[in-house]
Structures are given as structure tokens and as C-alpha cells.
Amino acid sequence: MNDTTERTGSDDRSDRTGERGRVVVVGSVNIDLVTQVDRHPKPGETLLGSDLVRVAGGKGANQAVAAAAAGARTAMVAHVGGDAGGAAYRDRLEGLGIDVRAVIVDPDRPSGHALIVVGADGENTIVVAPGANASTRWEETLAAGLAEVGPGDVVLLQLEIPLPVVGAAVRRAADAGATVVVNLAPYADLPADVLDRVDVVVVNEHEGAQLRAAGLPARSLLTTLGPAGADWDGQSRPGVAVPEGEVVDTTGAGDAFCGTLCAALAGGASRSDALDVALRAGADAVRHEGAQRDAALAG
């Protein structure tokens, strides 16, 4: 058994207080503006969609919500803008039991937004306007948000925040002895010395192909395969079948998978058990609109 397997598959997940570890999510908070169409437009084409819906999103916050829903003690390290939407979102996260002390308001930036078009088949296209996710205040936010991270904790990141921030967070978390999980989405090349300190890299098939093409290392690679399931360093688990008529929106499936996976690991689950619960969470996520359940936002 290699070091990565021990750190992500043992039953010794207790933190310094004797409790199970936390999931600390460093990432994006976006307000999703969603419309539905019968089919996706071709380049240069205009189509009519449904009324615009304003919901909670952002890969970081989606994953934090999933981890909390799976029963993990969860903290979020992020930025929102000094606007009503950002305030409403921070309140939502706190109401879901997530520690939001390190969800910092940047009054100089708007909250992040994502423009999402969902087709009748449940497939989606997304454009992200980062806003406060690209704040210049990340250095002090990371210092505060990761100050108490230690062995037993799982730190989860994605790539909707600046890549230097991801690198800095990986180094801080690894130095503190936490298990570091990075979801390479949306895909970007991280420096090899950063990836070398990541315990588990999570990709979908497309991101995995980009990682291989870049020749970048992954100490441990977990590839999600859509309905076919997932593969973790050659250990495969089948997907959870969802009848075609029950597929509403695939927007949050990957985020539900990642957050639930990390919750299971922080709770001491084996790789097989963690994959099973994560795959069930991903399958459940496609049955409702939006990346988070009941995620309508005011403001």
C-alpha cells in the first residue's frame, strides 16, 4: 500500500480533538443565472429560453454544500462581493451548517456569476464571470481559513479561483498534514510541483485526457466516467443507473460527487465505500434543477 492509499483509505481519520476530520473547501462562490432551452444554440444563433432563474452555484460552494449534506463538518474559504446576492449566499451557506468565518466579503468586486443554459436532455453549457472569486485578498483569506487545518482534515479545491491561489492553498494544507484533493475543473495545467503535493486528483474523462496530454503527474488519479461510474488508480466502481426520464439537470453531478467523496474520506471510509457514496450522490444530483437542491437566491 502506498502513502497516498494510506492517507485516503484508512480508518484513522480522527483530528486533534478526537472527532472525525473536517472538509475544508477552498473555492468559488457563484450565483448561477439559469435558463432552459429545447436545444443548445449554434454559433451565431439566437434561441428563446425559459424565464431566468437565480440560484446558488460555484463549484467550491456546490462541493461544500454536498459535503455538509453528507454529514461532514464543513468549512468554506472563499470570497463574495459586497452586494445583496453575496450576502444572501453567505447566509445560505451558514444556514446549511457550513462554517463561513472565512467566506470574506470583498467590497471592491461583484459576486461571481455563472451563465448556464440547460438543454432538454439535461446537458448544459456554462460561462463563468469570476467577480470576487478573483479577489486580490486571497493571501490573508487563506492564512485565516487554513490556520486550523491539520491531520485528519480533507482540503478540497477546484479551479474556478486563480491558479496561484490553488497552489498556495495546496502547499499550506499539505504542510499542515491534511489530505489534499483537487478537482481539475475547469481544466488548467497546474505546476508539477503543486500536483506532486496533491493526494488525490479528480477529473472527468475530458480533463483526464488533457492531463495526460500535458504529461503532468498525479500521485493518485480518480476519473469520473459519467453513467459508467468511476476509476480510482485502476479500481473501478459501476455507476448508479438513472432512468432517462428522471435526468433533469447534470450541472451539479460532479460537484456532488467530489463533496460527498471528501466527506466520506474525512469520516474514515475506504476507497470503495467513498466511491460508492459519491457515485450515489452524483446520480441523485441529476434529478433536480441547479447544482444545489432548493437553491433559489434572493438579492
C-alpha positions as CSV (number, residue, x, y, z in Angstrom):
1,M,0.0,0.0,0.0
2,N,1.5,3.4,-1.0
3,D,1.4,6.6,1.1
4,T,-1.5,8.0,-0.9
5,T,-3.6,4.9,-0.4
6,E,-2.9,5.0,3.3
7,R,-3.9,8.7,3.6
8,T,-7.1,8.3,1.6
9,G,-8.3,4.9,2.6
10,S,-7.6,4.2,6.3
11,D,-9.9,4.3,9.3
12,D,-7.5,6.6,11.2
13,R,-9.2,9.9,10.3
14,S,-9.6,11.4,13.7
15,D,-8.4,15.0,14.2
16,R,-6.7,16.6,17.2
17,T,-10.0,16.7,19.2
18,G,-10.7,13.0,18.7
19,E,-13.5,13.8,16.3
20,R,-13.6,12.9,12.6
21,G,-11.8,15.3,10.3
22,R,-13.4,18.3,8.6
23,V,-13.8,19.0,5.0
24,V,-12.4,22.5,4.2
25,V,-13.4,23.7,0.8
26,V,-11.3,26.4,-0.8
27,G,-13.0,27.6,-4.0
28,S,-15.6,29.6,-5.8
29,V,-19.0,31.0,-4.9
30,N,-21.1,31.9,-7.9
31,I,-24.7,33.0,-8.4
32,D,-26.0,30.9,-11.3
33,L,-28.3,32.5,-13.8
34,V,-30.0,29.6,-15.4
35,T,-32.3,29.3,-18.5
36,Q,-33.6,26.2,-20.2
37,V,-33.8,25.6,-24.0
38,D,-35.2,22.8,-26.2
39,R,-31.7,22.6,-27.7
40,H,-28.4,24.4,-27.5
41,P,-27.9,27.3,-30.0
42,K,-25.4,27.0,-32.8
43,P,-22.7,29.7,-33.1
44,G,-24.3,33.0,-34.0
45,E,-27.8,31.7,-33.4
46,T,-30.4,33.2,-31.0
47,L,-33.0,30.9,-29.3
48,L,-35.7,31.7,-26.8
49,G,-35.3,30.1,-23.4
50,S,-37.3,29.8,-20.2
51,D,-37.5,32.6,-17.6
52,L,-34.1,33.3,-15.9
53,V,-33.7,31.6,-12.5
54,R,-31.2,32.9,-9.9
55,V,-29.7,30.0,-7.9
56,A,-26.7,29.2,-5.7
57,G,-23.8,27.8,-7.5
58,G,-20.0,27.9,-8.0
59,K,-18.0,24.7,-7.9
60,G,-16.5,25.4,-4.5
61,A,-19.8,26.2,-2.7
62,N,-21.5,23.3,-4.5
63,Q,-18.9,20.9,-3.1
64,A,-19.1,22.4,0.3
65,V,-22.9,22.0,0.4
66,A,-22.6,18.4,-0.8
67,A,-20.0,17.6,1.9
68,A,-22.2,19.2,4.6
69,A,-25.3,17.3,3.3
70,A,-23.2,14.1,3.6
71,G,-22.7,14.7,7.3
72,A,-19.2,16.2,7.4
73,R,-18.1,19.1,9.5
74,T,-17.5,21.6,6.7
75,A,-15.9,25.0,6.3
76,M,-15.7,27.2,3.3
77,V,-12.8,29.5,2.3
78,A,-14.0,31.9,-0.3
79,H,-15.0,35.5,-1.3
80,V,-18.3,37.1,-2.2
81,G,-18.9,40.6,-3.4
82,G,-20.3,43.5,-1.4
83,D,-23.8,43.0,-3.0
84,A,-27.1,41.6,-1.9
85,G,-26.5,38.4,-3.8
86,G,-23.3,37.7,-2.0
87,A,-24.9,38.4,1.4
88,A,-27.8,36.1,0.7
89,Y,-25.4,33.4,-0.4
90,R,-23.2,33.6,2.7
91,D,-26.4,33.4,4.8
92,R,-27.5,30.3,2.9
93,L,-24.2,28.5,3.5
94,E,-24.3,29.3,7.2
95,G,-27.9,28.1,7.3
96,L,-26.8,24.8,5.9
97,G,-24.4,24.3,8.8
98,I,-21.2,25.4,7.0
99,D,-18.6,27.4,8.8
100,V,-18.5,30.7,6.9
101,R,-16.0,32.6,9.0
102,A,-13.5,32.5,6.1
103,V,-16.2,33.5,3.5
104,I,-14.9,37.0,3.1
105,V,-16.7,40.0,1.6
106,D,-14.7,41.9,-1.0
107,P,-16.5,45.3,-1.4
108,D,-14.4,46.1,-4.4
109,R,-15.8,43.2,-6.6
110,P,-19.2,41.9,-7.5
111,S,-20.1,38.4,-6.5
112,G,-19.1,35.7,-9.1
113,H,-21.8,34.7,-11.6
114,A,-22.3,31.8,-14.0
115,L,-24.5,31.9,-17.1
116,I,-25.9,28.4,-17.6
117,V,-28.0,27.1,-20.5
118,V,-29.6,23.7,-19.9
119,G,-30.9,21.7,-22.8
120,A,-34.0,19.4,-22.8
121,D,-31.6,16.4,-22.5
122,G,-30.2,17.8,-19.2
123,E,-26.8,18.7,-20.7
124,N,-25.5,22.2,-20.1
125,T,-23.1,24.9,-21.2
126,I,-21.6,27.3,-18.7
127,V,-19.8,30.7,-18.9
128,V,-18.3,32.0,-15.6
129,A,-17.7,35.6,-14.7
130,P,-15.4,35.3,-11.7
131,G,-16.0,38.6,-9.8
132,A,-15.0,38.2,-6.2
133,N,-13.6,34.8,-6.8
134,A,-10.6,36.6,-8.4
135,S,-10.2,38.9,-5.3
136,T,-6.8,40.3,-4.5
137,R,-7.4,39.4,-0.8
138,W,-6.7,35.7,-1.1
139,E,-3.4,35.7,0.8
140,E,-4.9,36.8,4.0
141,T,-8.0,34.8,3.4
142,L,-6.0,31.6,3.1
143,A,-4.0,32.4,6.1
144,A,-7.1,32.7,8.2
145,G,-9.2,30.0,6.6
146,L,-6.5,27.3,6.7
147,A,-4.9,28.3,10.1
148,E,-6.6,25.4,12.0
149,V,-6.2,22.7,9.3
150,G,-4.3,19.6,10.3
151,P,-4.1,15.8,10.1
152,G,-7.5,14.2,9.7
153,D,-8.9,17.1,7.7
154,V,-9.6,16.9,3.9
155,V,-8.9,20.1,2.0
156,L,-10.8,20.2,-1.3
157,L,-10.1,22.7,-4.2
158,Q,-11.3,23.3,-7.8
159,L,-10.0,25.7,-10.5
160,E,-12.6,28.5,-10.6
161,I,-10.3,30.6,-8.4
162,P,-6.8,31.9,-9.6
163,L,-4.3,29.2,-10.1
164,P,-1.7,30.8,-7.8
165,V,-4.2,30.7,-5.0
166,V,-4.8,27.0,-5.7
167,G,-1.0,26.4,-5.5
168,A,-0.7,28.4,-2.2
169,A,-3.6,26.6,-0.6
170,V,-2.2,23.1,-1.7
171,R,1.1,24.0,-0.1
172,R,-0.4,25.3,3.1
173,A,-2.7,22.3,3.5
174,A,0.0,19.7,2.7
175,D,2.4,21.3,5.1
176,A,-0.2,21.1,7.8
177,G,-0.6,17.3,7.2
178,A,-4.1,17.5,5.7
179,T,-5.3,15.3,2.9
180,V,-5.4,17.4,-0.3
181,V,-8.0,16.7,-3.0
182,V,-8.0,18.8,-6.2
183,N,-10.8,18.7,-8.8
184,L,-9.2,19.8,-12.0
185,A,-12.3,21.6,-13.2
186,P,-12.5,23.7,-15.3
187,Y,-9.2,22.1,-16.6
188,A,-6.0,24.1,-16.4
189,D,-2.3,23.0,-16.1
190,L,-1.2,23.2,-12.5
191,P,2.6,23.3,-11.9
192,A,4.1,19.8,-11.5
193,D,5.4,20.7,-8.0
194,V,1.9,21.6,-6.9
195,L,0.3,18.4,-8.3
196,D,3.0,16.4,-6.6
197,R,1.7,17.6,-3.2
198,V,-1.9,16.7,-4.0
199,D,-3.1,13.4,-2.6
200,V,-6.0,12.8,-5.0
201,V,-6.6,14.5,-8.4
202,V,-10.2,14.2,-9.5
203,V,-11.0,14.6,-13.2
204,N,-13.7,13.6,-15.7
205,E,-12.7,11.8,-18.9
206,H,-12.1,15.0,-20.9
207,E,-10.0,16.5,-18.1
208,G,-8.1,13.3,-17.7
209,A,-7.2,13.3,-21.4
210,Q,-6.0,16.9,-21.1
211,L,-3.9,16.0,-18.0
212,R,-2.3,13.1,-19.9
213,A,-1.6,15.3,-23.0
214,A,0.2,17.8,-20.7
215,G,2.3,15.0,-19.3
216,L,1.6,16.2,-15.7
217,P,1.9,13.9,-12.7
218,A,-0.8,12.7,-10.4
219,R,0.1,10.8,-7.3
220,S,-3.4,9.3,-7.3
221,L,-5.9,9.8,-10.1
222,L,-9.7,9.4,-9.7
223,T,-11.6,9.6,-13.0
224,T,-15.3,10.0,-13.1
225,L,-16.9,8.3,-16.1
226,G,-20.5,9.6,-16.1
227,P,-23.1,6.9,-16.0
228,A,-20.4,4.3,-16.3
229,G,-19.1,5.1,-12.8
230,A,-15.5,5.9,-11.7
231,D,-12.0,4.6,-11.7
232,W,-9.5,5.3,-8.9
233,D,-6.0,4.2,-9.8
234,G,-7.4,1.2,-11.6
235,Q,-10.1,0.4,-9.0
236,S,-13.4,0.7,-10.8
237,R,-16.9,1.1,-9.4
238,P,-20.0,1.0,-11.5
239,G,-22.3,3.9,-11.9
240,V,-25.8,4.3,-10.4
241,A,-28.4,4.0,-13.2
242,V,-30.8,6.9,-13.5
243,P,-33.7,6.4,-15.9
244,E,-33.6,8.8,-18.8
245,G,-36.9,10.4,-17.8
246,E,-35.5,11.3,-14.4
247,V,-32.5,13.2,-15.7
248,V,-33.4,16.9,-15.1
249,D,-30.0,18.8,-15.0
250,T,-26.4,17.4,-14.9
251,T,-25.0,20.8,-13.7
252,G,-24.1,19.7,-10.2
253,A,-23.3,15.9,-10.5
254,G,-19.5,16.2,-10.5
255,D,-19.6,18.7,-7.5
256,A,-21.9,16.4,-5.6
257,F,-19.5,13.5,-6.2
258,C,-16.5,15.5,-5.1
259,G,-18.0,16.9,-1.9
260,T,-19.5,13.6,-0.9
261,L,-16.3,11.8,-1.6
262,C,-14.3,14.1,0.7
263,A,-17.0,13.8,3.4
264,A,-16.6,10.0,3.3
265,L,-12.8,10.2,3.4
266,A,-12.9,12.7,6.3
267,G,-15.1,10.2,8.1
268,G,-12.7,7.3,7.7
269,A,-14.3,5.5,4.7
270,S,-12.3,3.1,2.5
271,R,-11.8,4.0,-1.2
272,S,-14.5,1.6,-2.2
273,D,-17.1,2.9,0.2
274,A,-16.2,6.5,-0.5
275,L,-16.6,5.9,-4.3
276,D,-20.0,4.2,-3.7
277,V,-21.5,7.0,-1.7
278,A,-20.0,9.6,-4.0
279,L,-21.5,7.9,-7.1
280,R,-24.9,7.7,-5.4
281,A,-24.7,11.4,-4.6
282,G,-23.8,12.3,-8.2
283,A,-26.7,10.3,-9.5
284,D,-29.1,11.9,-7.2
285,A,-27.9,15.4,-8.2
286,V,-29.1,15.0,-11.8
287,R,-32.7,14.5,-10.6
288,H,-33.1,18.2,-9.6
289,E,-32.6,21.6,-11.3
290,G,-29.5,23.5,-10.4
291,A,-26.2,22.5,-8.8
292,Q,-27.7,22.6,-5.3
293,R,-31.1,21.4,-4.2
294,D,-33.7,24.1,-3.4
295,A,-31.0,26.7,-4.2
296,A,-33.1,29.8,-5.2
297,L,-31.4,33.0,-4.1
298,A,-32.9,36.5,-3.4
299,G,-31.0,39.7,-3.9
